Amino acid sequence: MMRSALGTAPDFPLAETHSALQRSSRVVFTRAGKGRKSTLHDIEEHYRHSFELSPHIPWTAAADGLILDVGPQWLSLVGMPRQDALGAGWIQALHPDDVAPTTERWSHSLQTGSPVDVEYRLRLVNGNYRWFRARAAARRDEQGCILRWYGTVEDIQERKLAEEALRESSAFAGSILNNSPDCIKVLDLDGRLLFMNEPGLQIMEISDFPLLHGRCWEELWPASAVPLVRQALQEAAAGRTGHFSASCPTARGTPKWWDVLVSPIRGPDGQLLRILAVSRDVTRTKQVQQEAEQARRETQAAAQRFEAVLESTTDSVILLDQDWCITYVNQHAARLLRQRGLSLGANLWEAFPEEVGGIFDRHYRRAMAEQLPVVFEAYLSSPGLWLAVHAYPTTEGGLSLFFRDITEQRQAEQERWRAQERIAHMARHDALTDLPNRTLFRERLELALSSVPPGTQVAVLCLDLDGLKAVNDTLGHPAGDDLLRQVAARLQTCIRGSDTVARLGGDEFAIVQTRLTEAEDAADLAQRILDALAEPVELAGQPVLISTSIGIALAPGDGLEGDGLLKAADLALYRAKAEGRNTLRFFEKGMDEPLQARQALKMELRRGLIQGEFELVYQPLMDLHENKVAAFEALLRWRHPGRGLISPAEFIPIAEDTGLIVPMGEWVLHEACREAAKWPGPVGVAVNLSPVQFRKQGLVDTVAAALAASGLAPHRLELEITESVLLQNSDANLAELHALRAVGVRIAMDDFGTGYSSLGYLRSFPFDKIKIDRSFVSDLPDDPQSTAIIRAVMALGRNLGITTLAEGVESARQLAALRTEGCDMVQGYFFGEPMAAGDVEQMLQQSPRI
Ligand SMILES: Nc1nc2c(ncn2[C@@H]2O[C@@H]3COP(=O)(O)O[C@H]4[C@@H](O)[C@H](n5cnc6c(=O)[nH]c(N)nc65)O[C@@H]4COP(=O)(O)O[C@H]3[C@H]2O)c(=O)[nH]1
């Protein structure tokens, strides 16, 4: 109800309504007659009860809208007395917000006469507002003019609340649907699309849902997904929730992956009404998953490739993370280090505690710290391996260790080094005494001489051991070796660590003494050595006395050149030896004169040969059976322009040293053969051959050429050799001798008895003659020992069928003794000194007889 714009509300007496009803009843009653009087009353009562008991509040209003009357419930409900509500008083009870729309609506009906139907809130007795619905319709007269309005006020609070709740619920559902990121669809039980939320339309890129409305949902999926869709729908139809994942493009063809939940929608009584399908766009997630899967596969493939490479390499590989934990061990490494039982995740240093702080530790930490590869070789004590290691820092902060077992290689290298060291040692040391040899001695000497500190001197001491030969001869070579070793040991006790004692060969030793402050230091050392070696040496259980001579040269006084100093010390040694054994001598100026003279002679020898200063003299060899000259020995002379005739004893050794003996000997052969060819038939010529000539190729050819050139019969030529020819290179020289013999010449052994094994050599070659050294002849006939030796040699010659010749016969007594002993031939001044070639012919003409 509302306050009308028409002014105060007219009375709306319920009684009038009541009487109006009574009037209409009366009409009815009138039609029904008096008999129906009670029935009318009943009707009246009925309406009265209807008005009073109805939950609706009746009201009437005048044609102008002023309330004429209102039902009694008004007072109890609103707490407003009926009179206050009449006219437009009822408006006081309206909610302020509802006044305007209510009066507007009421005014409209008043103007148009249309029924009114309006909802508003009324303030109740308790002060709360409650929703009501007011409805009214107009009663008109016969002309259609509105007489009155009849209406009710109905309590619609419950409906309103329900509507509000529904609205809120609907808004809530709408907000959920429209704010959901998912595509939410409602399907009927046949799986046809009924609804799709707004975001769903957008995600599916559907611009016109009505086109899809009623379509079968599964038809919208690709064929591959249809079984999944059906399965999920069946689940939902069975009252459960179906779930599947499948790809399905949007309406515009954009590829999408969906994660779909399909569940039933039930009615209030639990019956299945609809099906709800919620599709979540998982395309990105799927892509991420696929990318992750792809990345995982690629990583796995890369890891497999990497592992395959690591497994196929011949190296052992261990990978470590930044905490030294083992992240990978290839099979080589596992095998190589199987004793250590490496396991993934183990800490390297817990696996190898003994290596903490060691060489591996240092290198690995350096590689990590400097982020640089480190290459090294080291020995892993357990299991006892030499490893060549390459450690590379990884980008993750760890290390990749590649290593290889080089134990065998190392052992081979060490063996090789040891062998090389042994060879190098042997090259510089004497095998017998292990003292430095001449080579190392020279190096040490040069080193010492290269920096002689001011105020100091370097001494070179040369030692010659007396008695080695005797020990060899009497006690045998092992005893001689033992002697040398004992001498070496004693010498070493005499020197300081900075000095060097060396064995130069045979019985020769030498010492480099450094940092001498005076010459006396060298003399003291020499004396210590003499004293040390004066003590008897025990050899083969016997005490043996030896002695030594020492020559000393000093640098810088005697020179600063190694060779010169050694020579000077050698000269001093010769002087010491010459002046009596077991003594020492310092080098003095002039000691080298013989050496220098020898040097000068060496130079002149070549010139003399070129200039023909050599000539041959001939000494007769007498046949004691025939008592006449059997042959002549050709002996070389050097007619030096300044020094006159020089003895072969002086120049032959030099010629041998320089090799000049070869051309010189060739000249002698030719000259002797040429001269002998002039002599009468049986007279032969003997020529001396040097061992050096045997060493040179072509001796046989030279002899043959000399014979051929001279025309001398080969048997008239006799070649004299000494046993030294057989001492050196004996097999080759023996072959050469046989070849010479094959030419037809005779071979004689010269100086028989002076060597060590003259007798032995007689066995090795069938000599034609042996020439007994004159040292055995000189004491004849008075020395019984010499006589005995001569007798023995004669017997030997006779038994072996070898001609014997005694050299150096100077007297008739010697000749007689030799004749008595049965000597075949003799030679000596007694028969004639070596003579010029011209004198030979003269002598032969005289044909002297003994
Ligand atoms: N005290 C003494 N000596 C006597 C007597 N009878 C001879 N002699 C010397 O004894 C040496 C004998 O020669 P040899 O033993 O072959 O010893 C030779 C020989 O080995 C070597 N020789 C000489 N000529 C040649 C040669 O043409 N070639 C070679 N390779 N060596 C030669 O030189 C050595 C010395 O020769 P020569 O000085 O000529 O000395 C000769 C000779 O003059 C004597 O009764 N008493």
The ligand as an SDF file (V2000), in Angstrom:
LIG
                    3D

 46 52  0  0  0  0  0  0  0  0999 V2000
  174.5900  -56.8490  -30.1280 N   0  0  0  0  0  0  0  0  0  0  0  0
  174.5530  -57.4820  -31.2850 C   0  0  0  0  0  0  0  0  0  0  0  0
  173.6600  -57.1790  -32.1690 N   0  0  0  0  0  0  0  0  0  0  0  0
  173.6890  -57.9010  -33.3240 C   0  0  0  0  0  0  0  0  0  0  0  0
  174.6190  -58.8720  -33.5770 C   0  0  0  0  0  0  0  0  0  0  0  0
  174.3600  -59.3750  -34.7920 N   0  0  0  0  0  0  0  0  0  0  0  0
  173.2950  -58.6930  -35.2560 C   0  0  0  0  0  0  0  0  0  0  0  0
  172.8770  -57.7780  -34.3880 N   0  0  0  0  0  0  0  0  0  0  0  0
  171.7110  -56.8700  -34.4730 C   0  0  0  0  0  0  0  0  0  0  0  0
  170.5860  -57.5870  -34.1080 O   0  0  0  0  0  0  0  0  0  0  0  0
  169.4450  -57.1490  -34.8710 C   0  0  0  0  0  0  0  0  0  0  0  0
  168.8830  -58.2850  -35.5810 C   0  0  0  0  0  0  0  0  0  0  0  0
  167.7180  -57.9610  -36.0880 O   0  0  0  0  0  0  0  0  0  0  0  0
  166.3580  -58.3090  -35.4360 P   0  0  0  0  0  0  0  0  0  0  0  0
  166.4870  -59.1910  -34.2920 O   0  0  0  0  0  0  0  0  0  0  0  0
  165.4940  -58.7190  -36.5220 O   0  0  0  0  0  0  0  0  0  0  0  0
  165.9170  -56.9150  -34.9140 O   0  0  0  0  0  0  0  0  0  0  0  0
  165.6830  -55.8730  -35.7660 C   0  0  0  0  0  0  0  0  0  0  0  0
  164.3690  -55.8540  -36.3280 C   0  0  0  0  0  0  0  0  0  0  0  0
  163.4890  -56.3130  -35.3810 O   0  0  0  0  0  0  0  0  0  0  0  0
  164.1520  -54.4280  -36.5870 C   0  0  0  0  0  0  0  0  0  0  0  0
  164.3290  -54.1880  -38.0100 N   0  0  0  0  0  0  0  0  0  0  0  0
  165.4340  -53.9340  -38.6840 C   0  0  0  0  0  0  0  0  0  0  0  0
  165.1330  -53.7690  -39.9830 N   0  0  0  0  0  0  0  0  0  0  0  0
  163.8240  -53.9220  -40.1280 C   0  0  0  0  0  0  0  0  0  0  0  0
  162.9370  -53.8740  -41.2330 C   0  0  0  0  0  0  0  0  0  0  0  0
  163.3440  -53.6920  -42.3980 O   0  0  0  0  0  0  0  0  0  0  0  0
  161.6400  -54.0860  -40.9830 N   0  0  0  0  0  0  0  0  0  0  0  0
  161.2200  -54.3080  -39.7150 C   0  0  0  0  0  0  0  0  0  0  0  0
  159.9450  -54.4780  -39.5410 N   0  0  0  0  0  0  0  0  0  0  0  0
  161.9870  -54.3510  -38.6420 N   0  0  0  0  0  0  0  0  0  0  0  0
  163.2980  -54.1760  -38.8650 C   0  0  0  0  0  0  0  0  0  0  0  0
  165.0970  -53.7030  -35.9100 O   0  0  0  0  0  0  0  0  0  0  0  0
  165.7830  -54.5490  -35.0540 C   0  0  0  0  0  0  0  0  0  0  0  0
  167.1140  -54.0690  -34.8410 C   0  0  0  0  0  0  0  0  0  0  0  0
  167.8200  -54.0810  -35.9720 O   0  0  0  0  0  0  0  0  0  0  0  0
  169.2900  -53.6960  -35.9900 P   0  0  0  0  0  0  0  0  0  0  0  0
  169.5210  -52.4760  -35.1960 O   0  0  0  0  0  0  0  0  0  0  0  0
  169.7080  -53.7210  -37.3730 O   0  0  0  0  0  0  0  0  0  0  0  0
  169.9060  -54.8260  -35.2320 O   0  0  0  0  0  0  0  0  0  0  0  0
  170.0080  -56.0750  -35.8230 C   0  0  0  0  0  0  0  0  0  0  0  0
  171.4780  -56.4190  -35.8950 C   0  0  0  0  0  0  0  0  0  0  0  0
  172.3070  -55.3600  -36.2510 O   0  0  0  0  0  0  0  0  0  0  0  0
  175.5660  -59.1930  -32.6140 C   0  0  0  0  0  0  0  0  0  0  0  0
  176.4300  -60.0670  -32.7170 O   0  0  0  0  0  0  0  0  0  0  0  0
  175.5240  -58.4830  -31.4490 N   0  0  0  0  0  0  0  0  0  0  0  0
  1  2  1  0
  2  3  2  0
  2 46  1  0
  3  4  1  0
  4  5  2  0
  4  8  1  0
  5  6  1  0
  5 44  1  0
  6  7  2  0
  7  8  1  0
  8  9  1  0
  9 10  1  0
  9 42  1  0
 10 11  1  0
 11 12  1  0
 11 41  1  0
 12 13  1  0
 13 14  1  0
 14 15  2  0
 14 16  1  0
 14 17  1  0
 17 18  1  0
 18 19  1  0
 18 34  1  0
 19 20  1  0
 19 21  1  0
 21 22  1  0
 21 33  1  0
 22 23  1  0
 22 32  1  0
 23 24  2  0
 24 25  1  0
 25 26  1  0
 25 32  2  0
 26 27  2  0
 26 28  1  0
 28 29  1  0
 29 30  1  0
 29 31  2  0
 31 32  1  0
 33 34  1  0
 34 35  1  0
 35 36  1  0
 36 37  1  0
 37 38  2  0
 37 39  1  0
 37 40  1  0
 40 41  1  0
 41 42  1  0
 42 43  1  0
 44 45  2  0
 44 46  1  0
M  END
$$$$
